[in-house]
């Protein structure tokens, strides 16, 4: 029971003020454990643990780090064992548990894929030469602005906004802004550049909340049936049918229910959800509300990655305006249905994009995936029925309800109807987010983005968890079924181009380092497999080629990770390496 005892470190007045400011008044009523602690008290203590992540964010933002004394105070107030609180604090990339000294800020520099080939290391060294404290880390979701940085400051409520001067990308722009004056064919991006993202009035003037009003008149089952007819599948990477997920939650009775927008997009190469949330936040609020009232949930959550301060600010504003207007709360749009939304920030952990790891994170635990079954539709957040959807998925649901399943199916293919967002970066003329009908070919997609720059050597599909393909695959239709037939994936819509100047050994070294660092370490196949995979690629960089023994080892580790890992990180961690070997992007002695 040693982990239940606090250390001798004391919190400062500033730390206590910072933590108290984000905790509800009843959370500050301390219940000290003893043999006489009643069951009701235990339940109340457990109900408050989900405030752990906001409390840690408060210390990090206001104080600049999380001291032992500050952690003790949080542990005492929330009655979380100190060892567990420390385990959570050290789990995330954005939290520091060592005193940064006199440094007022840390510059996080992305070292992954697009930023890697755009000179991220040289940029990081230049920042260090300028006296900056630099942290080389994973993808920041700014791949169209490579090389990208994120400044995390001390003494501010949030880090520097993502659209401020902290972005290291001269001439960077969003591709969708060029098309904003002509929204013909655009569905998910139609509001961007047209609607004021800070104004509910502007959103409603352009058709906002027509879909929610219609959803309330259709009833929950009617909405789910329409989504089923539309053939909507998830846009976060797994491609699971949305209606099946919603139906599973709707069928559960007698317990509180939840719907969650999984906005923790951390896949290297992905930045579409950031674009949607920064520029059309009310659409996400409306989509999540439609999901909530349709499945019978009163509780909505948006789990957004900590590196998206501008999106966080705009979503917070959108939630407040919607609540004031009666679009959230005890009587949504006069329907007598209750539904409200709470926004929860992540803190830099790729694994929290996995839906059950996300649930653990919200609940105040380390973001480690759960074994399935049971599935979230029956045992999700706080053990209650939960539907987790990607922001792009929820915006599609808004379009379906407003325009009908038949209207949704007017574009796309029979098996993959509708449009889809793609994130193009790397050696392409105009990196950015693009919306096209499903079934558009890869070659057409690249041309829409201005074409490749240089001589394309390989294209990474689906991000670091995807696979490389040759440039002769430009005729491939961009649908889930067509990419699977070609042995690759759409994933979350990532398309990254690499020309013939790229050192693929160095690139694969970084990709394998990413998975080694981002594995939560819970299961042996992933923890050991990602580490050994990285070691083999590092060894290859020294030797210049892969021996037959090492090539076999990579395949064996890939098989073990795919078969025995708890979650998708281990299942897909070897995809890029194996595809690079098949294509001859990295040398082999075979």
C-alpha positions, 0 to 999 in steps of 0.5 A, a space after each residue: 500500500 506504499 503507493 497510497 502515501 504522499 511524499 514529504 514534498 509540499 505544494 506552493 500557493 501558486 500550484 494550489 490556486 492553479 489546480 483549484 481553478 479547474 476542479 469543481 467545488 465538490 472535487 475539493 472535498 477530500 475523502 481520506 481512505 480508511 477501513 471505515 470508508 463507505 461504499 458511497 464514498 468510494 464511488 464518489 472518489 472514483 467519480 472524480 478521478 476523471 479530473 486528473 488530466 485537467 488538473 495536470 494541464 493546469 499545473 503544466 500551463 500555469 507553473 511550467 512543470 509538474 512538481 512532486 509537491 503539486 502532484 501530491 496536492 492533486 493526489 490528495 484532492 482527488 484521492 488518487 494514489 500518488 504512484 498512479 498520478 505520477 504514472 499518468 503525468 509521465 505518460 504524456 509528451 507535453 507534461 514535464 516532471 523536472 524543473 525546466 529552470 529559467 526556461 519560459 517555453 519549450 519548442 516542440 519540433 516535429 521529426 516525422 515523415 513530412 517534417 523529416 524530409 523538410 529539414 526538421 533536424 536542421 531547423 531544430 539545431 538552428 533553434 537551439 543555436 538561438 538559445 531555444 529549449 527544443 524538444 524533438 518529438 512526434 507529428 504535430 498535425 501541421 504536415 502541410 506547414 513542414 517543418 513544424 513547431 509548437 511552442 509550449 509556454 509557461 504562465 499561460 492558460 494555453 500554449 501559443 496558438 497553432 496559427 501564430 508565428 510559432 509555425 516554422 513554414 514560410 509561405 504555408 497555407 491551407 489548400 482549401 482556402 483557395 477553393 473557398 470562393 467556389 464551394 461547388 462539390 464541397 460538402 465537408 469543407 463548404 463552410 471553410 472561408 465562408 462561415 465565421 468560425 467564431 460565430 453561431 449566427 454566421 453558422 446558422 445563416 449558412 444552414 447550420 443546425 438545420 440537420 439537428 432540427 431534422 434529426 429531432 423530428 426523425 427520431 433516433 432510430 430514423 437517423 440511424 436508419 438513414 446513416 445505415 442507408 448512406 453507407 457511412 463508415 468511420 474516417 479515423 482509419 478503421 472504416 467501421 460502419 457508423 450505423 452499427 456502432 450507433 445502433 449498438 449504443 442505442 439498443 442499450 437500456 437503463 444506463 447513462 450513455 456517452 458519445 465521443 468525438 475522437 479528435 486526437 489525430 496523431 497519425 503522422 501525415 494527418 491534419 484534416 480534423 485540425 482543419 475542420 475544428 479550427 475553421 468549422 467548429 460548430 459543425 462538429 458540435 452539431 454532428 456530435 449532438 445529432 449522434 447523442 440525441 440519436 443513440 439516447 446519450 446525454 453526455 458528449 465529449 470531445 477528446 482533442 490532442 493537446 497540440 491544437 490550442 486554436 482548435 481547442 479555443 474555437 470549440 470551447 467558444 462554440 460549445 458555450 454559444 450553443 449552450 447559451 442558445 439552447 442547442 445544448 443543455 437540458 432542453 436541446 432545441 426545445 425537444 425536452 432531450 438533454 445533451 451537453 458536451 465537455 471538452 477534454 484535452 490530451 497531452 501528446 500520446 499517439 496511442 490515445 487515438 485508439 478508442 479504448 486508450 482514449 477512454 482510459 485517458 478521460 477517466 484519469 488513467 494512463 492511455 493504455 488500450 483495453 482488451 476487447 470484448 467487451 466493446 465500448 458500445 456496451 462497456 465504454 466510458 466509465 463502463 457505460 455504453 459509448 460511441 466514439 467517432 472521428 470528427 470527419 465522420 460526424 460532419 458526414 452525418 450532418 450532411 446525411 441528415 440534412 440531404 438524405 442518404 440518397 443525396 449523400 450517395 450521389 457521388 462516390 462509388 456503390 461500396 464507398 459513397 460520398 466524399 472523403 478528405 485527404 491530407 497531402 504533404 511531402 514532395 507535392 506542389 500544394 500540401 493541404 487538405 482536399 475533399 474529393 468523391 471516393 473513387 477518385 484515383 491517386 493520380 487525380 488526387 495528386 494533380 488536384 494538389 498541383 502535382 508532384 515535385 521532383 521525381 516521385 520514388 514512393 508514396 506513403 499511404 495511411 501515414 506511419 501505420 500504413 505502407 509505401 507504394 510505387 509511383 506506378 499505382 497512380 491509377 488506384 481508386 481511393 476507396 477502402 476496398 480498392 486500396 486493400 486489393 492493392 495491398 495498402 490502406 487509406 487509413 485516415 486519408 494520408 498521402 505523403 510523397 517522397 522523391 528520389 532524393 530521400 534517404 529511406 534508411 534515415 526515414 525508416 529509422 525515424 518511423 521505427 523510432 516513432 513506434 518504439 516511443 509511442 508504444 504504451 508498453 502494456 503488451 510484450 509483443 508490441 513493446 519488444 517488437 517495436 524496439 527490436 524493429 528499430 534496432 534492426 533498422 539502426 543496425 542496417 544504417 551502419 551495415 548498409 544492408 539487411 542480412 537474410 537473418 535480419 530480414 527474417 527477424 523483421 517478418 517474424 516480429 511483424 507476425 508476432 505483433 500483428 497476431 498478439 498485440 492488444 491494439 492497432 499500434 502493434 498490428 500496423 507498426 511493421 507495415 512501412 518497414 516491410 513495404 519499404 523492403 518489398 519495394 527496394 527502398 532500403 537495401 537488402 543482402 538477399 
